[in-house]
Amino acid sequence: MIELAVHNTEGQEVDSLQVDESAFGGSVRYALLKQAIVMYHANRRVGTATTKGRSMVSGSGKKLFRQKGTGFARAGNRRTGKRVGGGVTFAKVTRDFGKRMPRKQRKLARDSAILAKLLSNDVVVVDGLNFETPRTKDFVSVLSNLGIERGCLVATNDYDDNLHKSARNIPKVAVMPVAELNAAGICSHRKMLFTKEAFLSVLSRDQASKN
């Protein structure tokens, strides 16, 4: 069992949670984590780089002069890749770099990422994050009170417009609803900041899917 402290926005411990490792798969599946991260970065590649091959450039397809007897090196048509204005020899074409993973594997990878953060004491739970108006200064103060000095992924139960606007100008900080959590997003940040409601929501969803 992992004991996880719950803090308020002032950094004071107000509660604690008991987390069973089995709720997140029991162990960290590193191979699955790597597969999920590779898939995430592959799906972000655009793959629209193109160059013109010899069949796409203008020019005659006739051989410039006969093969032998001219004293010059043999030459093909004007569109060959060895001539100025010719096509590229191995031309780039548009391609799809996308990869896919089954939904269950994506979920297991996400759970492994959360468990890895838990085991390394990089998960912070706050009792609540409520902002009446967007204010970056207030959110920076909350992070400082919770001892978060580097990159952080903030997980909330639902989309909160004021929280998103308060955090969007802070470098290496991202806000994401628990429904959108993924292994690559979790692993790309140093720490995770859960609201208590969001963390309990993740636990309840995992338990419901097992039953």
C-alpha positions in Angstrom: 0.0 0.0 0.0 1.1 3.5 -0.8 0.2 6.3 1.6 -0.5 9.5 -0.3 -0.8 12.8 1.6 -3.5 15.3 0.6 -2.6 19.0 0.9 -4.5 22.2 0.7 -3.5 25.0 -1.5 -1.3 26.4 1.3 0.8 23.3 1.4 -0.6 21.9 4.6 -1.5 18.2 4.9 -5.2 17.9 5.6 -5.9 14.2 4.7 -4.3 11.0 3.4 -5.2 8.3 0.9 -4.3 4.6 0.9 -3.5 3.4 -2.6 -3.1 -0.2 -3.5 -0.5 -0.8 -6.3 -2.8 -3.4 -7.8 -5.2 -0.6 -8.7 -2.7 0.5 -11.3 -1.6 -2.9 -12.5 0.7 -3.9 -9.6 3.9 -3.3 -11.4 5.3 -0.8 -14.0 5.3 -2.3 -17.5 8.3 -0.5 -19.0 8.0 -2.2 -22.5 4.4 -1.1 -22.8 5.3 2.4 -21.6 7.9 2.7 -24.4 5.5 1.4 -27.0 2.9 4.0 -25.9 5.4 6.9 -26.0 6.7 5.9 -29.4 3.1 5.8 -30.7 2.4 9.2 -29.2 5.4 10.8 -30.9 4.8 9.0 -34.2 1.2 10.2 -34.3 2.4 13.8 -33.9 4.6 13.6 -37.1 3.0 15.3 -40.0 4.7 13.4 -42.9 3.9 16.0 -45.6 7.4 16.6 -46.8 7.6 16.0 -50.6 10.1 16.5 -53.4 9.7 16.1 -57.2 11.0 12.9 -58.8 12.0 12.6 -62.4 8.5 11.8 -63.5 7.2 15.1 -62.0 9.6 17.7 -63.5 9.1 19.2 -66.9 11.4 18.3 -69.8 11.6 15.9 -72.7 12.0 12.2 -72.1 14.3 11.8 -75.2 17.9 10.8 -74.8 20.1 13.9 -75.2 22.5 12.3 -77.6 23.6 8.8 -78.7 25.3 6.5 -76.3 28.7 6.1 -78.0 31.0 7.9 -80.3 30.5 11.5 -79.1 33.5 11.7 -76.7 31.3 12.8 -73.9 30.0 10.8 -71.0 26.8 8.9 -71.7 23.6 10.9 -70.8 20.0 10.1 -70.5 17.2 12.6 -70.7 17.0 16.1 -69.1 14.9 14.9 -66.2 17.6 12.7 -64.6 18.6 13.5 -61.1 22.2 14.2 -62.2 21.3 17.3 -64.1 20.3 20.8 -62.9 16.5 21.1 -63.0 16.1 17.3 -62.9 14.1 15.3 -60.4 15.3 14.1 -57.1 16.7 10.6 -57.4 14.9 9.2 -54.3 12.1 11.6 -54.0 10.2 12.1 -50.7 6.5 11.3 -50.8 3.8 12.0 -48.3 3.4 9.2 -45.8 1.5 8.4 -42.6 3.7 7.7 -39.6 0.8 6.9 -37.4 0.8 3.9 -35.0 -2.1 2.3 -33.1 -2.5 0.4 -29.8 -5.5 -1.4 -28.5 -7.5 0.5 -26.0 -6.7 -1.9 -23.1 -3.0 -1.5 -23.8 -3.3 2.3 -23.8 -5.0 2.1 -20.4 -2.4 -0.3 -19.0 0.3 2.0 -20.2 -1.4 5.0 -18.6 -1.7 3.1 -15.3 1.9 2.1 -15.4 2.9 5.7 -15.9 0.9 6.8 -12.9 2.3 4.0 -10.8 5.8 4.9 -11.7 5.1 8.5 -10.5 3.6 7.1 -7.3 6.6 4.9 -6.6 9.1 7.7 -7.2 7.1 10.1 -4.9 6.3 12.4 -7.8 2.5 12.6 -7.3 1.0 15.4 -5.3 -2.7 15.5 -4.3 -4.4 18.8 -3.5 -7.8 19.1 -1.8 -9.1 21.4 -4.5 -8.1 23.9 -7.1 -10.8 26.6 -7.5 -10.1 29.9 -9.1 -12.9 32.5 -9.3 -11.0 34.3 -12.1 -8.0 33.3 -14.2 -4.9 34.5 -12.4 -1.4 33.0 -13.2 0.2 34.5 -10.1 -2.2 32.7 -7.8 -1.5 29.3 -9.5 2.2 29.9 -9.3 1.8 30.5 -5.6 -0.1 27.2 -5.2 2.7 25.3 -7.0 5.3 26.9 -4.8 3.4 26.0 -1.6 3.1 22.4 -2.8 6.9 22.2 -3.5 6.5 21.9 -7.3 9.4 23.7 -8.9 9.8 22.0 -12.3 7.4 20.6 -14.9 4.1 19.5 -13.8 1.0 17.8 -15.2 -2.2 18.9 -13.5 -5.0 16.4 -13.6 -8.5 17.6 -12.9 -11.9 15.7 -12.8 -13.5 18.0 -15.5 -12.4 20.8 -17.7 -11.9 24.0 -15.7 -11.6 27.1 -17.9 -10.2 29.4 -15.2 -7.6 26.8 -14.2 -6.5 26.3 -17.8 -6.1 30.0 -18.3 -4.2 30.4 -15.1 -1.7 27.7 -16.1 -1.3 28.2 -19.8 1.5 30.8 -19.5 3.6 28.8 -17.1 6.4 26.9 -18.8 6.4 23.0 -18.6 2.9 23.0 -16.9 -0.1 21.4 -18.6 -3.6 20.9 -17.4 -5.6 17.8 -18.5 -8.9 16.2 -17.5 -8.4 12.6 -16.2 -10.4 11.3 -19.2 -7.6 12.5 -21.5 -4.6 11.3 -19.5 -2.1 9.2 -21.5 1.2 7.6 -20.8 3.3 10.0 -22.9 1.8 13.1 -21.4 2.4 11.7 -17.9 6.0 10.7 -18.6 6.9 14.0 -20.2 6.4 15.9 -17.0 8.5 15.7 -13.8 5.6 15.7 -11.4 1.8 15.0 -11.4 -0.6 17.2 -9.5 -4.0 15.6 -8.9 -7.0 17.2 -7.3 -8.4 14.8 -4.7 -11.6 14.4 -6.7 -9.7 13.6 -9.9 -7.5 11.0 -8.2 -10.5 9.2 -6.6 -12.2 9.3 -10.1 -9.2 7.5 -11.6 -9.3 4.9 -8.9 -13.1 4.4 -9.2 -12.8 4.0 -13.0 -10.1 1.4 -12.8 -12.0 -0.6 -10.2 -15.2 -0.4 -12.3 -13.4 -1.6 -15.4 -12.0 -4.7 -13.5 -15.4 -5.7 -12.2 
